[in-house]
C-alpha cells in the first residue's frame, strides 16, 4: 500500500475521513498529502486491484463521500 497509508491516521483518529488538504507527517519526518491521495484514489478506484480495494475498505475508506 501507499507509503502514507491511511492506517496510522485511522489508528489515531478512529476513522478515515480526511480533508483533501490534510498532510500527514510520517515517523521519519516526511510529510505526505494523505487527503489528496485518498481523494485521487477514490476517483481512480477502477484502476485498483480487488485486493487494494478490499484493503482500503477494511480500513473504512468510503468510496462515496458526501460533499
N, C-alpha and C positions, 0 to 999 in steps of 0.2 A: 504494500500500500504506500501511498504518498508519504514522503519524509515528514511532512507536517500533518500527519494523520489526525483526524478529529478525536481519536481515542483519549489522549490526555485531557483535552477540553471536556469531553463527556465525563471522565472520571472526576474532574474538579467541579464542573457545573451541574452534572446530573442530567444533562440534555445536550442535544446537538442542534440548537437553534442559534445560529451565529450570524451576526450582522455582516453584510457584504464588506464593510470597511474594517472588520476585525483583523488584527495582526496578532499572531500567536508567537511568543518567544519560546524557543526550544532550549533545552538544558545547556546546550553549547553556546548559547547567546545569539544564535541566528534567529532572525525574525522572518516568519513566513506569513503570507497573506491567506490565512485559512478561510476567511469569508469569501474571498474571490474564488479560491479553489473550489469550495463547496458549491458556489453559485454556478461556476463553469461546469463542474461535474454533473450537476442536476440537468443543465441544459444539454449536455452531450452524453447523457446516460445510455443512449442507444449504442454508443461505441464501447461501453464497458462490457466485460465478460459477465456471465451469470454469477460467477464466484465473487467478482468485485462488487456487483450489486447486492449480493447476499451479505457480504462483509459489512458494507455500509448500512444496509437495512438493520443488521444485528446491532449496530451502534445507535440506531434510532434516527438515521438520516431520513427525513421526509422527502419524498420525491416531488410532492406538490406543496408549495409553501404559499400560504395566504399573504397577500400584499397589503 
